[in-house]
Amino acid sequence: MAKPFRFGYQTFNAASGEAWAEKARKAEDLGYSTFHLADHLLGPGPALEAANHPIQDVAAIPAMAYAAAVTKTINIGCRVFCVDYHLPVVLVKSAMTIDMLSGGRLEMGLGGGWVKSEYEAVGIDFDEPRVRIDRLGDVIAGVKAFRGDGNVDIQNDTVAWKDFEGLPKPVGRAPIMVGGGSPRVLRLGGREADIVSLNFNNRMGMIGPDGLQMSTHDETHKKIGWIKEGAGDRFDEIEIEIGAYFTVVTDDAKPVVQGMAGMFGMSEEEMLRHPHGLFGSVDAICEELERRREEFGISYFTVGEDNLEAFAPVVARLTGK
């Protein structure tokens, strides 16, 4: 049986506290299931230009807490916390506090980090992917131990916790989301996560054509296979999410698709079918989302800053809200 559709909205910036509150409330009112941030540190400058990444002007944890405080029903998430940017025990306690204060509305996204110039700009060692993903696995084990019953007792290469009980406990499910695009991280997500977030394979440490070309229709079938390898018998329990970063709701998609295909070195057909893009009318996008759920098992789609209201009719139609 197909999983029900869910839709997230991801934003990076807040002009003021009231503007931030307005975004969160608007997403809630329009029927989105989750209000997401990312976890980035850099303001404008050469390091951000090297990453080709949008500016994020708010810190994830306090901004999530503020969004939770001004809403009532929408989940609050981070796609995803970079475990290298946080002391793990402080990260999990902060996240569980947001879950408790929001009445159980946290989605806890975790990732191994990928923006090379961001690491370098703030003086954090950018280890090879294997080391970063192993560290992510260590932190996930720590999160689960913290949330479990009784005193925490866990020791691995990254966390060494004992002789205390992790508080607060999750109010509800507080699902763990693991995000990434490489075989190793997606197998880890399949093994350990409640939600697996498909992202570009950001092996270059920046956003660019390589990442998009490693996330095409055919490559996404490979990614689903890696999740299955990690998940084994529990695959059907996992919710699969993807960022629809290139979404344009329009009655004339052809010029948009042509322009993006040229920009990223793809054919128009590849761009139109790209799992991180959605192009066309509300009817066309709804039909495409139904098809992608059937083909890939993806039922959770997140759109970005510019699509909060334009995409809302899709949310309403496919969720009945």
C-alpha positions in Angstrom: 0.0 0.0 0.0 1.4 3.4 -1.0 2.4 5.7 1.8 0.4 8.9 2.1 1.9 12.0 0.7 3.6 14.5 2.9 5.1 17.9 2.0 7.8 20.0 3.6 8.7 23.6 3.1 12.4 24.6 3.6 13.6 28.1 4.2 17.0 29.6 5.1 16.3 33.2 6.0 14.4 35.5 8.3 14.2 39.2 7.9 12.9 39.5 11.5 11.2 37.4 14.2 7.8 38.4 12.9 8.7 37.5 9.3 10.0 34.1 10.5 6.8 33.5 12.5 4.7 34.5 9.4 6.5 31.9 7.2 6.0 29.2 9.7 2.3 30.0 10.3 1.7 30.3 6.5 3.3 26.9 5.9 1.0 25.4 8.6 -2.1 27.1 7.3 -1.4 25.9 3.7 -1.2 22.3 4.8 2.5 21.5 4.7 3.5 18.7 7.1 6.9 20.1 8.1 8.7 23.4 8.4 12.3 22.7 7.6 15.6 24.5 8.0 19.1 23.4 7.0 22.2 23.7 9.2 24.7 26.1 7.6 26.9 28.7 9.1 28.3 31.1 6.5 27.3 34.6 5.6 28.3 36.2 2.3 31.9 35.9 1.2 34.3 33.8 -0.9 33.7 30.6 1.1 30.0 30.7 0.4 30.6 31.6 -3.2 32.9 28.5 -3.5 30.1 26.3 -2.2 27.5 27.8 -4.6 25.1 27.5 -1.7 22.3 29.9 -0.5 22.9 32.1 2.5 21.4 30.9 5.7 21.1 33.8 8.1 19.7 32.0 11.2 21.1 29.3 13.4 19.1 26.1 13.1 18.3 25.2 16.7 16.9 28.5 18.0 15.1 29.2 14.7 13.4 25.8 15.0 12.5 26.5 18.6 11.0 29.8 17.5 9.0 28.3 14.7 7.7 25.6 17.1 6.6 28.3 19.5 4.5 30.2 17.0 2.8 27.2 15.4 0.5 24.5 16.7 0.4 21.5 14.4 3.2 21.6 11.8 6.2 19.4 12.4 9.6 21.2 12.8 12.6 19.7 11.1 16.2 20.2 9.9 17.3 18.9 6.6 19.8 18.1 8.1 21.9 18.8 11.2 25.6 18.4 10.3 26.9 16.3 13.1 30.4 17.9 12.8 29.1 21.3 13.7 27.7 20.3 17.1 28.8 18.6 20.3 26.6 15.5 20.0 25.2 15.4 23.5 24.2 19.1 23.3 22.7 18.5 19.9 20.5 15.7 21.0 19.4 17.4 24.2 18.6 20.6 22.3 16.6 18.6 19.7 14.7 16.6 22.3 13.9 19.8 24.1 12.3 21.3 21.0 10.3 18.0 20.7 9.1 18.3 24.3 8.2 22.0 24.1 6.4 21.6 20.8 4.3 18.6 22.0 6.1 16.0 19.9 6.5 17.8 16.6 10.3 17.3 15.9 11.7 15.6 12.9 15.4 15.1 13.7 17.5 15.2 10.5 21.1 14.1 10.7 23.9 14.2 8.1 27.6 13.8 7.7 28.4 17.2 6.3 29.5 18.1 2.8 30.3 21.8 2.2 34.1 21.7 2.0 34.6 25.5 2.0 32.3 25.9 5.0 34.4 23.5 7.1 37.6 25.3 6.0 36.1 28.7 6.7 35.3 27.8 10.4 38.3 25.7 11.1 36.8 22.2 11.2 38.7 19.4 9.6 37.0 18.1 6.5 37.7 14.4 6.8 37.3 12.0 3.9 33.7 10.8 3.3 34.2 7.4 5.0 35.3 9.0 8.2 32.4 11.6 8.2 29.8 8.9 7.5 31.2 6.6 10.2 31.0 9.5 12.6 27.4 10.1 11.6 26.7 6.5 12.4 28.3 6.9 15.8 26.1 10.0 16.5 22.9 8.2 15.4 23.8 5.4 17.9 24.3 8.0 20.6 20.9 9.7 19.8 19.1 6.3 20.1 20.9 5.6 23.4 20.0 9.0 24.8 16.4 8.5 23.9 16.2 5.0 25.3 15.2 3.7 28.7 17.5 3.9 31.8 21.0 5.3 32.0 22.9 5.9 28.8 25.8 3.5 28.3 27.5 3.9 24.9 31.0 4.1 23.7 32.2 4.3 20.1 34.8 6.4 18.2 32.7 9.6 18.6 30.6 9.4 21.7 31.4 8.1 25.2 28.4 8.5 27.5 27.6 6.8 30.7 26.0 7.2 34.2 23.1 9.5 33.2 19.7 9.3 31.8 19.0 11.2 28.6 16.2 13.7 29.1 13.8 14.8 27.7 12.5 11.7 26.1 10.6 12.0 22.8 7.0 13.0 23.3 5.9 11.1 20.2 7.8 9.4 17.5 10.5 12.1 16.9 11.5 10.3 13.7 15.2 10.3 12.7 15.9 11.5 9.1 19.2 10.6 7.5 20.1 12.6 4.4 22.6 12.1 1.6 23.4 10.8 -1.8 26.3 8.3 -1.6 26.0 4.5 -1.3 27.5 4.5 2.2 25.2 7.1 3.7 22.1 5.7 2.1 22.8 2.2 3.3 23.3 3.7 6.8 20.0 5.6 6.4 18.3 2.4 5.4 19.7 0.6 8.4 19.0 3.2 11.0 16.6 5.9 9.9 12.8 6.4 10.0 13.0 8.8 7.1 15.7 8.7 4.4 16.2 12.0 2.5 17.6 11.6 -1.0 20.0 14.4 -1.8 22.7 15.0 -4.4 25.9 13.0 -4.2 27.9 16.0 -3.0 31.2 14.4 -3.4 32.7 17.6 -4.9 31.9 19.5 -1.6 29.8 22.1 -3.5 26.6 22.4 -5.5 27.2 22.0 -9.2 26.5 20.0 -12.3 28.3 16.9 -10.9 25.8 16.5 -8.1 22.8 16.9 -10.3 24.2 14.5 -12.9 24.7 11.9 -10.0 21.0 12.4 -9.0 19.1 11.7 -12.3 16.2 9.4 -12.8 18.5 6.4 -13.4 20.8 7.3 -10.5 17.9 7.6 -8.2 16.9 4.0 -8.9 20.5 3.1 -7.7 19.9 5.2 -4.5 16.7 3.3 -3.7 18.6 0.1 -4.1 21.3 1.2 -1.6 18.6 2.1 0.9 17.1 -1.4 0.4 20.5 -2.9 1.0 20.8 -1.2 4.3 17.2 -1.7 5.3 16.6 -5.3 4.5 13.3 -6.5 5.9 12.4 -3.0 7.3 12.4 -1.2 4.0 8.6 -0.9 3.9 8.7 0.9 7.2 10.9 3.7 5.9 9.5 7.0 4.5 11.5 8.3 1.6 11.9 12.1 1.2 13.4 14.2 -1.5 14.1 17.9 -2.0 12.3 19.2 -5.1 14.8 22.0 -5.4 14.0 22.9 -9.0 10.2 23.4 -8.8 8.3 25.7 -11.1 4.5 25.7 -11.2 3.6 27.0 -14.6 1.3 26.3 -17.5 4.3 26.6 -19.9 7.2 24.5 -18.6 9.2 24.1 -21.8 11.3 27.4 -21.6 12.1 26.7 -17.9 13.1 23.1 -18.6 15.2 24.2 -21.6 17.0 26.8 -19.6 17.8 24.5 -16.7 18.9 21.6 -19.0 21.4 23.9 -20.7 22.6 25.2 -17.3 23.3 21.8 -15.9 24.5 20.0 -19.1 21.5 17.7 -19.4 19.0 16.9 -22.1 15.5 18.4 -21.7 14.1 14.9 -21.1 16.6 14.3 -18.3 15.8 17.6 -16.7 12.0 17.1 -17.0 12.4 13.7 -15.3 14.9 14.8 -12.8 13.7 13.6 -9.3 14.8 16.9 -7.7 12.7 18.9 -10.2 9.0 19.5 -10.8 7.8 21.5 -13.7 4.4 22.2 -15.0 0.8 22.9 -14.0 -0.8 21.8 -10.8 -2.4 18.9 -12.7 0.9 17.9 -14.3 2.9 18.0 -11.1 0.2 16.0 -9.2 0.3 13.4 -11.9 4.1 13.3 -11.8 4.2 13.0 -8.0 1.8 10.0 -8.2 4.1 8.4 -10.8 7.2 9.0 -8.7 5.6 7.5 -5.6 4.7 4.4 -7.7 8.1 4.1 -9.3 10.5 5.1 -6.5 8.4 4.8 -3.3 9.0 8.5 -2.6 6.0 10.0 -0.7 7.6 13.0 1.0 8.5 16.0 -1.1 10.1 19.3 0.2 10.0 22.5 -1.8 11.9 25.7 -1.2 11.7 29.3 -0.5 10.0 30.5 -3.6 7.3 27.9 -3.8 5.4 28.2 -0.5 2.2 29.6 -2.0 2.6 28.5 -5.6 2.9 24.8 -4.6 0.1 24.9 -2.1 -2.6 23.7 -4.5 -0.5 20.6 -5.0 -0.3 20.0 -1.3 -4.1 20.6 -0.9 -5.0 18.2 -3.7 -2.7 15.3 -2.7 -3.2 15.5 1.1 -6.9 16.5 1.1 -6.1 19.5 3.4 
